[in-house]
Amino acid sequence: MTNRDVLCSAIGLLALAMVLAAPAETRAQSAENVAVVINDNSPDSVRIGQAYAAARSIPDSNIFRIRTALTENIERAIYTQTIETPLMQAISRARLQDRIHYIVLTKGVPLRIDGTAGRDATVASVDSELTLLYIRLVGNTFKTEAAVVNSYFLGDRDPAEAKPFSHRDHAMYLVSRLDGFTVEDVLALIDRGVSPQKAGKVVLDQRDALVDRTGDTWLELASKRLAAQKYEGEVVLEQTPKPARDVADVLGYFSWGSTDPQNRVRSFGMRFAPGAIAATFVGSDARTFREPPATWVPTGDSLNRTGWYAGSPESLTGDLIRAGVTGAVGYVAQPFLSASVRPQIVFPAYMKGLSVVEAFYLAMPTVSWQAVVIGDPLCAPFRSEPLSRADLEDGLDSVTELPALFSRRRLDMALAVTTGVPEQAVALGLKAESFTARGDMVAARKAVAEALQVAPKFVNALVMAAAMDEAAGQIDAAASGYRQVLELEPDNVLALNNLAFSLAVHRKMPAEGLPFARRAVNAAPSNPSVIDTLAWIQHLLGDDAGAAKLMEQVVKSNTLNPDLRLHAAIIFAGAGQRTQAQTQLTIALKLNPALAKNPEVKQLQSQLAK
């Protein structure tokens, strides 16, 4: 455990509960409302991210560079460590919680979080999971199973009621992706998004011989709504068994894709206009953006794997992008029809003036699920009323110094889980959190001190103060602070854990720290960091056998904390479990190569080499 771990954990205490949104209407966004995510490990991601940022004049402050896996699929723990957490930190550091409306991922950022399938699936698209970043920053938590209701979904309401996205109404981000089979495909998509046209046909291709005609009903309703909206372009509703083919100047397309036996082709024969949007009722068409062999065609045959590509016989969204669409939606895994994008919403919304990305999310029932939206969030050819920053934001809150809309939600959440503490003290605690995220520890300490002046027994502020002391190397002051917390709240896990570690490691008194570590584990028996503290103290006391049993629990948690993995390696080696020790050391060095310079690592490597 590092001092930084202690501090971050303590400052996270104020975040829990539900979100309250303030009413208002906005009509447009600009480049400063877009964040671009670049994976610095991927040359493709770097090239695309830089090209898009230049094309749309995205501010440098809104370009977030991460280092994550180069694979399309990623384990959830690695997603959390290398994508979600760095983005949350970057947004908080720049105080962009409210200003950012859209997050744009780039080819080379992982696509799919591995997990189980079904209606309670844990598999999800990275993109859809990131829509929850705003509310996670507020402090809410979610299960990894199943989907989350999309608050922006229009549902059964008339498309005339569709409003542009705003944090005044919705505590989420709209996440899209610039992706395709090749970098050239993506750069062409960016160009089309910058210069879209406002005229073109909409092709809605129904499927023959369906038992459940829900999807076809939606397609027919889309046609009727566009007519009622007086859309000037031609609307082609193909109702025969023959699939729609060879239509020119297409601005909208929706079909059953390879789910329709008559439509199992790579190209649907549409000649798309710049600004065109498209989708299909296909369950895994965004499972990959790796280009298949030229000879491959979707078969729709779920039994004969010889015709599959990337784990499925279904058609691919990448082919729509190659064909010239500017926006699309696909799915990394089966979303089920009930969670599919609704054509009767997406086309009327887009032609009404919503952006590509807004239109797809308005038509999407769920998030934290399977959808991948492709496109430029600033592509809105029918939009006519751009608004200013003042229309979209309320500036900074005067007390918390956080963006005002976000601050209200954050404060509401903190108050919901904090009893007997004046609102002013809680707000000052959030101010300390904000300064800490920006690395201004002097201002953070001042805010904590002000909070404690208002409420001397405010436990969260006391924990923050002690953690700040520990991070600054003021060990005696930190220990005193943790003891003060335990007088008020004897089972406070952070105070117990951090005091135990401080006594055992900083003061070199493991026997004195042991009872506090045991109490912490009793209070949080499944927390890997807490278990690690107890195991490390037992190791310092010479009980490697007992410590090894505890570290087995830490290892089973699949922790990505390299320090915990290193502790496991040292403890397993001390217990004579050389194979386990080598495995954990290898993982620790993979997670943090800089550990190779650590004297403990060199000593352990020498020990294991004998």
SULZIZI-V78966 format. One record per residue. N is the residue number from 1. SS is DSSP state (2 for helix, 1 for strand, 0 for the rest). PSI is psi in degrees with one decimal (none if undefined). Layout:
n=N ss=SS psi=PSI
n=N ss=SS psi=PSI
This chain:
n=1 ss=0 psi=133.6
n=2 ss=0 psi=164.3
n=3 ss=2 psi=-35.8
n=4 ss=2 psi=-40.0
n=5 ss=2 psi=-44.1
n=6 ss=2 psi=-47.3
n=7 ss=2 psi=-45.9
n=8 ss=2 psi=-39.7
n=9 ss=2 psi=-42.1
n=10 ss=2 psi=-40.7
n=11 ss=2 psi=-19.0
n=12 ss=2 psi=-1.6
n=13 ss=2 psi=-28.8
n=14 ss=2 psi=-0.1
n=15 ss=0 psi=111.3
n=16 ss=0 psi=166.4
n=17 ss=0 psi=-149.2
n=18 ss=0 psi=164.8
n=19 ss=0 psi=135.2
n=20 ss=0 psi=129.8
n=21 ss=0 psi=147.0
n=22 ss=0 psi=139.2
n=23 ss=0 psi=146.3
n=24 ss=0 psi=167.0
n=25 ss=0 psi=140.0
n=26 ss=0 psi=165.9
n=27 ss=0 psi=-7.6
n=28 ss=0 psi=164.1
n=29 ss=0 psi=169.8
n=30 ss=0 psi=-174.4
n=31 ss=2 psi=-32.5
n=32 ss=2 psi=-9.2
n=33 ss=2 psi=6.4
n=34 ss=1 psi=131.2
n=35 ss=1 psi=136.5
n=36 ss=1 psi=129.9
n=37 ss=1 psi=122.1
n=38 ss=1 psi=130.2
n=39 ss=1 psi=106.9
n=40 ss=0 psi=-12.8
n=41 ss=0 psi=-9.7
n=42 ss=0 psi=113.5
n=43 ss=2 psi=-35.6
n=44 ss=2 psi=-44.9
n=45 ss=2 psi=-43.6
n=46 ss=2 psi=-46.8
n=47 ss=2 psi=-45.4
n=48 ss=2 psi=-44.3
n=49 ss=2 psi=-43.0
n=50 ss=2 psi=-39.1
n=51 ss=2 psi=-43.7
n=52 ss=2 psi=-43.7
n=53 ss=2 psi=-39.6
n=54 ss=2 psi=-41.9
n=55 ss=2 psi=-33.2
n=56 ss=2 psi=5.7
n=57 ss=0 psi=47.4
n=58 ss=0 psi=131.1
n=59 ss=0 psi=146.6
n=60 ss=2 psi=-33.8
n=61 ss=2 psi=-18.3
n=62 ss=2 psi=7.0
n=63 ss=1 psi=112.7
n=64 ss=1 psi=120.6
n=65 ss=1 psi=125.1
n=66 ss=1 psi=167.9
n=67 ss=0 psi=112.2
n=68 ss=0 psi=-174.9
n=69 ss=0 psi=154.3
n=70 ss=0 psi=-4.3
n=71 ss=0 psi=154.4
n=72 ss=0 psi=-34.8
n=73 ss=1 psi=145.0
n=74 ss=1 psi=143.3
n=75 ss=0 psi=149.1
n=76 ss=2 psi=-41.7
n=77 ss=2 psi=-39.2
n=78 ss=2 psi=-36.8
n=79 ss=2 psi=-47.9
n=80 ss=2 psi=-45.1
n=81 ss=2 psi=-39.7
n=82 ss=2 psi=-11.5
n=83 ss=2 psi=-62.6
n=84 ss=2 psi=-52.8
n=85 ss=2 psi=-47.1
n=86 ss=2 psi=-36.0
n=87 ss=2 psi=-40.5
n=88 ss=2 psi=-41.9
n=89 ss=2 psi=-41.3
n=90 ss=2 psi=-42.8
n=91 ss=2 psi=-43.9
n=92 ss=2 psi=-41.9
n=93 ss=2 psi=-38.3
n=94 ss=0 psi=-0.6
n=95 ss=0 psi=48.6
n=96 ss=0 psi=18.7
n=97 ss=0 psi=-43.4
n=98 ss=0 psi=-35.4
n=99 ss=0 psi=-38.8
n=100 ss=0 psi=126.1
n=101 ss=0 psi=-36.7
n=102 ss=1 psi=140.4
n=103 ss=1 psi=123.9
n=104 ss=1 psi=114.9
n=105 ss=1 psi=161.0
n=106 ss=1 psi=155.0
n=107 ss=0 psi=129.4
n=108 ss=0 psi=-16.3
n=109 ss=0 psi=132.2
n=110 ss=0 psi=151.3
n=111 ss=0 psi=-38.4
n=112 ss=1 psi=131.3
n=113 ss=1 psi=122.3
n=114 ss=0 psi=149.1
n=115 ss=0 psi=-168.5
n=116 ss=0 psi=161.6
n=117 ss=0 psi=175.9
n=118 ss=0 psi=-176.3
n=119 ss=0 psi=-22.9
n=120 ss=0 psi=35.5
n=121 ss=0 psi=151.9
n=122 ss=0 psi=-12.0
n=123 ss=0 psi=144.4
n=124 ss=1 psi=159.6
n=125 ss=1 psi=144.5
n=126 ss=2 psi=-41.7
n=127 ss=2 psi=-49.5
n=128 ss=2 psi=-34.5
n=129 ss=2 psi=-34.5
n=130 ss=2 psi=-14.1
n=131 ss=0 psi=-23.5
n=132 ss=0 psi=1.3
n=133 ss=2 psi=-41.2
n=134 ss=2 psi=-50.5
n=135 ss=2 psi=-26.3
n=136 ss=2 psi=-38.3
n=137 ss=2 psi=-36.5
n=138 ss=2 psi=-33.6
n=139 ss=0 psi=-0.1
n=140 ss=0 psi=156.7
n=141 ss=0 psi=158.2
n=142 ss=0 psi=149.9
n=143 ss=0 psi=154.1
n=144 ss=0 psi=-15.6
n=145 ss=0 psi=144.0
n=146 ss=0 psi=-174.4
n=147 ss=0 psi=168.6
n=148 ss=1 psi=138.6
n=149 ss=1 psi=133.1
n=150 ss=0 psi=111.8
n=151 ss=0 psi=-19.0
n=152 ss=0 psi=-9.2
n=153 ss=0 psi=130.9
n=154 ss=0 psi=-28.3
n=155 ss=0 psi=-134.0
n=156 ss=0 psi=2.8
n=157 ss=0 psi=157.5
n=158 ss=0 psi=137.6
n=159 ss=2 psi=-22.1
n=160 ss=2 psi=-21.4
n=161 ss=2 psi=-5.3
n=162 ss=0 psi=130.5
n=163 ss=0 psi=147.5
n=164 ss=0 psi=154.5
n=165 ss=0 psi=141.1
n=166 ss=0 psi=145.0
n=167 ss=0 psi=-11.1
n=168 ss=0 psi=-29.9
n=169 ss=0 psi=-22.0
n=170 ss=0 psi=126.6
n=171 ss=0 psi=68.0
n=172 ss=0 psi=173.0
n=173 ss=0 psi=150.6
n=174 ss=1 psi=121.5
n=175 ss=1 psi=127.2
n=176 ss=1 psi=178.6
n=177 ss=1 psi=142.0
n=178 ss=1 psi=100.6
n=179 ss=0 psi=164.9
n=180 ss=0 psi=-176.0
n=181 ss=0 psi=-37.0
n=182 ss=0 psi=163.4
n=183 ss=2 psi=-39.3
n=184 ss=2 psi=-39.0
n=185 ss=2 psi=-41.8
n=186 ss=2 psi=-41.8
n=187 ss=2 psi=-36.9
n=188 ss=2 psi=-38.9
n=189 ss=2 psi=-41.9
n=190 ss=2 psi=-45.1
n=191 ss=2 psi=-41.9
n=192 ss=2 psi=-36.6
n=193 ss=2 psi=-30.8
n=194 ss=2 psi=-30.6
n=195 ss=0 psi=65.9
n=196 ss=0 psi=160.8
n=197 ss=0 psi=161.8
n=198 ss=0 psi=3.6
n=199 ss=0 psi=146.2
n=200 ss=0 psi=168.8
n=201 ss=1 psi=155.7
n=202 ss=1 psi=122.8
n=203 ss=1 psi=121.0
n=204 ss=1 psi=110.0
n=205 ss=1 psi=105.6
n=206 ss=0 psi=168.3
n=207 ss=0 psi=142.1
n=208 ss=0 psi=150.9
n=209 ss=0 psi=39.6
n=210 ss=0 psi=139.6
n=211 ss=0 psi=-49.8
n=212 ss=0 psi=111.5
n=213 ss=0 psi=19.8
n=214 ss=2 psi=-49.6
n=215 ss=2 psi=-41.8
n=216 ss=2 psi=-34.8
n=217 ss=2 psi=-40.9
n=218 ss=2 psi=-41.7
n=219 ss=2 psi=-41.7
n=220 ss=2 psi=-39.9
n=221 ss=2 psi=-35.8
n=222 ss=2 psi=-42.7
n=223 ss=2 psi=-44.6
n=224 ss=2 psi=-39.6
n=225 ss=2 psi=-38.0
n=226 ss=2 psi=-37.6
n=227 ss=2 psi=-44.0
n=228 ss=2 psi=-30.3
n=229 ss=0 psi=-5.9
n=230 ss=0 psi=42.5
n=231 ss=0 psi=131.0
n=232 ss=0 psi=-21.2
n=233 ss=0 psi=164.7
n=234 ss=0 psi=137.4
n=235 ss=1 psi=118.5
n=236 ss=1 psi=111.7
n=237 ss=1 psi=102.9
n=238 ss=1 psi=111.1
n=239 ss=0 psi=0.6
n=240 ss=0 psi=166.6
n=241 ss=0 psi=-23.1
n=242 ss=0 psi=127.6
n=243 ss=0 psi=150.8
n=244 ss=0 psi=136.4
n=245 ss=0 psi=155.5
n=246 ss=0 psi=52.6
n=247 ss=1 psi=132.3
n=248 ss=1 psi=158.6
n=249 ss=1 psi=51.1
n=250 ss=1 psi=127.6
n=251 ss=1 psi=-13.7
n=252 ss=1 psi=138.2
n=253 ss=1 psi=135.6
n=254 ss=1 psi=129.8
n=255 ss=1 psi=-173.3
n=256 ss=0 psi=-1.4
n=257 ss=2 psi=-141.8
n=258 ss=2 psi=-5.1
n=259 ss=2 psi=-25.0
n=260 ss=0 psi=117.8
n=261 ss=2 psi=-24.7
n=262 ss=2 psi=-2.2
n=263 ss=2 psi=30.7
n=264 ss=0 psi=75.3
n=265 ss=0 psi=163.9
n=266 ss=0 psi=-33.5
n=267 ss=0 psi=131.4
n=268 ss=0 psi=3.4
n=269 ss=0 psi=18.4
n=270 ss=1 psi=139.4
n=271 ss=1 psi=100.0
n=272 ss=1 psi=140.3
n=273 ss=1 psi=154.5
n=274 ss=1 psi=130.4
n=275 ss=1 psi=-1.6
n=276 ss=1 psi=143.3
n=277 ss=1 psi=150.4
n=278 ss=1 psi=156.1
n=279 ss=1 psi=165.7
n=280 ss=1 psi=161.0
n=281 ss=0 psi=65.3
n=282 ss=0 psi=136.3
n=283 ss=0 psi=-16.0
n=284 ss=0 psi=40.2
n=285 ss=0 psi=-14.4
n=286 ss=0 psi=27.8
n=287 ss=0 psi=-22.5
n=288 ss=0 psi=153.8
n=289 ss=0 psi=23.1
n=290 ss=0 psi=132.6
n=291 ss=0 psi=129.1
n=292 ss=0 psi=167.1
n=293 ss=0 psi=151.6
n=294 ss=0 psi=-24.7
n=295 ss=0 psi=-10.9
n=296 ss=0 psi=140.4
n=297 ss=0 psi=147.1
n=298 ss=0 psi=136.2
n=299 ss=0 psi=-24.5
n=300 ss=0 psi=3.5
n=301 ss=0 psi=104.3
n=302 ss=0 psi=-10.0
n=303 ss=0 psi=-32.9
n=304 ss=0 psi=99.1
n=305 ss=2 psi=-11.1
n=306 ss=2 psi=-22.5
n=307 ss=2 psi=10.5
n=308 ss=0 psi=156.2
n=309 ss=1 psi=128.9
n=310 ss=0 psi=41.5
n=311 ss=0 psi=11.1
n=312 ss=1 psi=153.0
n=313 ss=0 psi=7.9
n=314 ss=0 psi=160.2
n=315 ss=0 psi=166.8
n=316 ss=0 psi=138.8
n=317 ss=2 psi=-31.7
n=318 ss=2 psi=-30.5
n=319 ss=2 psi=-32.5
n=320 ss=2 psi=-40.6
n=321 ss=2 psi=-44.4
n=322 ss=2 psi=-35.0
n=323 ss=2 psi=-13.1
n=324 ss=0 psi=12.5
n=325 ss=0 psi=159.7
n=326 ss=0 psi=-23.3
n=327 ss=1 psi=145.3
n=328 ss=1 psi=164.6
n=329 ss=1 psi=140.1
n=330 ss=1 psi=-174.3
n=331 ss=1 psi=138.7
n=332 ss=0 psi=-19.8
n=333 ss=0 psi=172.2
n=334 ss=0 psi=115.1
n=335 ss=0 psi=-17.1
n=336 ss=0 psi=146.9
n=337 ss=2 psi=-34.7
n=338 ss=2 psi=-22.7
n=339 ss=2 psi=8.0
n=340 ss=0 psi=156.2
n=341 ss=0 psi=138.3
n=342 ss=0 psi=117.1
n=343 ss=2 psi=-30.5
n=344 ss=2 psi=-7.0
n=345 ss=2 psi=-45.5
n=346 ss=2 psi=-42.3
n=347 ss=2 psi=-48.0
n=348 ss=2 psi=-37.4
n=349 ss=2 psi=-44.1
n=350 ss=2 psi=-45.6
n=351 ss=2 psi=-15.3
n=352 ss=2 psi=-20.9
n=353 ss=0 psi=0.2
n=354 ss=0 psi=157.4
n=355 ss=0 psi=168.1
n=356 ss=2 psi=-49.8
n=357 ss=2 psi=-41.2
n=358 ss=2 psi=-43.7
n=359 ss=2 psi=-43.4
n=360 ss=2 psi=-41.0
n=361 ss=2 psi=-32.1
n=362 ss=2 psi=-29.8
n=363 ss=0 psi=5.8
n=364 ss=0 psi=115.7
n=365 ss=0 psi=-30.3
n=366 ss=1 psi=157.9
n=367 ss=1 psi=-177.4
n=368 ss=0 psi=43.5
n=369 ss=0 psi=-131.9
n=370 ss=0 psi=-8.3
n=371 ss=1 psi=147.2
n=372 ss=1 psi=116.5
n=373 ss=1 psi=123.8
n=374 ss=1 psi=129.2
n=375 ss=0 psi=167.8
n=376 ss=0 psi=118.8
n=377 ss=0 psi=-14.1
n=378 ss=0 psi=0.3
n=379 ss=0 psi=105.3
n=380 ss=0 psi=74.7
n=381 ss=0 psi=-23.8
n=382 ss=0 psi=1.3
n=383 ss=0 psi=140.1
n=384 ss=0 psi=-3.4
n=385 ss=0 psi=71.1
n=386 ss=0 psi=142.8
n=387 ss=0 psi=165.3
n=388 ss=0 psi=172.6
n=389 ss=2 psi=-37.5
n=390 ss=2 psi=-27.3
n=391 ss=2 psi=-22.9
n=392 ss=2 psi=-21.2
n=393 ss=0 psi=162.1
n=394 ss=0 psi=19.6
n=395 ss=0 psi=-154.3
n=396 ss=1 psi=143.3
n=397 ss=0 psi=136.4
n=398 ss=0 psi=-23.4
n=399 ss=0 psi=-54.9
n=400 ss=0 psi=-21.7
n=401 ss=0 psi=28.3
n=402 ss=0 psi=158.8
n=403 ss=1 psi=133.7
n=404 ss=2 psi=-44.9
n=405 ss=2 psi=-45.4
n=406 ss=2 psi=-41.7
n=407 ss=2 psi=-41.1
n=408 ss=2 psi=-43.3
n=409 ss=2 psi=-43.3
n=410 ss=2 psi=-43.4
n=411 ss=2 psi=-41.3
n=412 ss=2 psi=-42.2
n=413 ss=2 psi=-45.2
n=414 ss=2 psi=-41.3
n=415 ss=2 psi=-31.9
n=416 ss=2 psi=-24.4
n=417 ss=0 psi=9.7
n=418 ss=0 psi=117.4
n=419 ss=0 psi=144.6
n=420 ss=0 psi=16.5
n=421 ss=0 psi=129.4
n=422 ss=0 psi=146.9
n=423 ss=2 psi=-36.2
n=424 ss=2 psi=-40.3
n=425 ss=2 psi=-41.9
n=426 ss=2 psi=-41.6
n=427 ss=2 psi=-39.0
n=428 ss=2 psi=-32.3
n=429 ss=2 psi=-39.7
n=430 ss=2 psi=-34.5
n=431 ss=2 psi=-42.4
n=432 ss=2 psi=-40.9
n=433 ss=2 psi=-42.4
n=434 ss=2 psi=-45.5
n=435 ss=2 psi=-36.7
n=436 ss=2 psi=-42.2
n=437 ss=2 psi=-29.3
n=438 ss=0 psi=0.4
n=439 ss=0 psi=11.6
n=440 ss=0 psi=83.4
n=441 ss=2 psi=-25.3
n=442 ss=2 psi=-48.3
n=443 ss=2 psi=-35.3
n=444 ss=2 psi=-44.0
n=445 ss=2 psi=-41.0
n=446 ss=2 psi=-42.7
n=447 ss=2 psi=-39.7
n=448 ss=2 psi=-42.6
n=449 ss=2 psi=-40.3
n=450 ss=2 psi=-39.1
n=451 ss=2 psi=-40.0
n=452 ss=2 psi=-23.7
n=453 ss=2 psi=-38.4
n=454 ss=2 psi=-40.3
n=455 ss=0 psi=87.7
n=456 ss=0 psi=-21.6
n=457 ss=0 psi=22.7
n=458 ss=0 psi=102.4
n=459 ss=2 psi=-45.0
n=460 ss=2 psi=-40.2
n=461 ss=2 psi=-37.6
n=462 ss=2 psi=-41.0
n=463 ss=2 psi=-43.2
n=464 ss=2 psi=-43.3
n=465 ss=2 psi=-44.2
n=466 ss=2 psi=-41.1
n=467 ss=2 psi=-38.4
n=468 ss=2 psi=-41.4
n=469 ss=2 psi=-44.6
n=470 ss=2 psi=-42.1
n=471 ss=2 psi=-29.2
n=472 ss=0 psi=1.7
n=473 ss=0 psi=10.2
n=474 ss=0 psi=76.3
n=475 ss=2 psi=-43.2
n=476 ss=2 psi=-43.3
n=477 ss=2 psi=-39.3
n=478 ss=2 psi=-46.3
n=479 ss=2 psi=-42.2
n=480 ss=2 psi=-40.8
n=481 ss=2 psi=-42.8
n=482 ss=2 psi=-38.3
n=483 ss=2 psi=-36.3
n=484 ss=2 psi=-39.8
n=485 ss=2 psi=-43.7
n=486 ss=2 psi=-23.4
n=487 ss=2 psi=-33.6
n=488 ss=2 psi=-33.5
n=489 ss=0 psi=85.9
n=490 ss=0 psi=-24.2
n=491 ss=0 psi=19.9
n=492 ss=0 psi=111.8
n=493 ss=2 psi=-44.4
n=494 ss=2 psi=-43.9
n=495 ss=2 psi=-43.6
n=496 ss=2 psi=-49.0
n=497 ss=2 psi=-47.5
n=498 ss=2 psi=-35.3
n=499 ss=2 psi=-42.5
n=500 ss=2 psi=-46.7
n=501 ss=2 psi=-42.6
n=502 ss=2 psi=-44.2
n=503 ss=2 psi=-43.7
n=504 ss=2 psi=-40.7
n=505 ss=2 psi=-52.6
n=506 ss=2 psi=-41.6
n=507 ss=0 psi=-5.4
n=508 ss=0 psi=43.2
n=509 ss=0 psi=68.1
n=510 ss=2 psi=-34.9
n=511 ss=2 psi=-36.1
n=512 ss=2 psi=-31.6
n=513 ss=2 psi=-21.7
n=514 ss=2 psi=-49.9
n=515 ss=2 psi=-32.9
n=516 ss=2 psi=-38.2
n=517 ss=2 psi=-40.7
n=518 ss=2 psi=-40.5
n=519 ss=2 psi=-37.7
n=520 ss=2 psi=-42.5
n=521 ss=2 psi=-37.8
n=522 ss=2 psi=-35.5
n=523 ss=2 psi=-28.9
n=524 ss=0 psi=72.7
n=525 ss=0 psi=-12.0
n=526 ss=0 psi=7.1
n=527 ss=0 psi=114.7
n=528 ss=2 psi=-39.4
n=529 ss=2 psi=-37.7
n=530 ss=2 psi=-42.7
n=531 ss=2 psi=-40.5
n=532 ss=2 psi=-41.1
n=533 ss=2 psi=-46.2
n=534 ss=2 psi=-43.8
n=535 ss=2 psi=-41.8
n=536 ss=2 psi=-38.1
n=537 ss=2 psi=-40.8
n=538 ss=2 psi=-36.0
n=539 ss=2 psi=-44.8
n=540 ss=2 psi=-27.1
n=541 ss=0 psi=1.2
n=542 ss=0 psi=7.0
n=543 ss=0 psi=70.4
n=544 ss=2 psi=-30.0
n=545 ss=2 psi=-47.6
n=546 ss=2 psi=-38.4
n=547 ss=2 psi=-38.0
n=548 ss=2 psi=-38.3
n=549 ss=2 psi=-40.2
n=550 ss=2 psi=-40.9
n=551 ss=2 psi=-21.3
n=552 ss=2 psi=-36.1
n=553 ss=2 psi=-40.0
n=554 ss=2 psi=-44.8
n=555 ss=2 psi=-41.3
n=556 ss=2 psi=-21.1
n=557 ss=0 psi=-6.5
n=558 ss=0 psi=35.6
n=559 ss=0 psi=143.9
n=560 ss=0 psi=15.0
n=561 ss=0 psi=111.7
n=562 ss=2 psi=-30.5
n=563 ss=2 psi=-39.1
n=564 ss=2 psi=-38.3
n=565 ss=2 psi=-38.7
n=566 ss=2 psi=-42.4
n=567 ss=2 psi=-42.2
n=568 ss=2 psi=-42.6
n=569 ss=2 psi=-45.0
n=570 ss=2 psi=-42.7
n=571 ss=2 psi=-43.8
n=572 ss=2 psi=-39.3
n=573 ss=2 psi=-41.7
n=574 ss=2 psi=-28.8
n=575 ss=0 psi=3.5
n=576 ss=0 psi=11.4
n=577 ss=0 psi=76.3
n=578 ss=2 psi=-40.8
n=579 ss=2 psi=-47.8
n=580 ss=2 psi=-38.3
n=581 ss=2 psi=-44.5
n=582 ss=2 psi=-40.6
n=583 ss=2 psi=-47.2
n=584 ss=2 psi=-34.6
n=585 ss=2 psi=-41.4
n=586 ss=2 psi=-43.8
n=587 ss=2 psi=-43.2
n=588 ss=2 psi=-43.9
n=589 ss=2 psi=-31.3
n=590 ss=2 psi=-40.1
n=591 ss=2 psi=-34.6
n=592 ss=0 psi=88.0
n=593 ss=2 psi=-24.9
n=594 ss=2 psi=-18.8
n=595 ss=2 psi=-18.6
n=596 ss=2 psi=-23.5
n=597 ss=2 psi=-7.5
n=598 ss=0 psi=128.7
n=599 ss=2 psi=-34.2
n=600 ss=2 psi=-36.9
n=601 ss=2 psi=-45.1
n=602 ss=2 psi=-40.0
n=603 ss=2 psi=-41.6
n=604 ss=2 psi=-42.8
n=605 ss=2 psi=-40.9
n=606 ss=2 psi=-39.8
n=607 ss=2 psi=-42.2
n=608 ss=2 psi=-20.7
n=609 ss=2 psi=-15.3
n=610 ss=0 psi=none
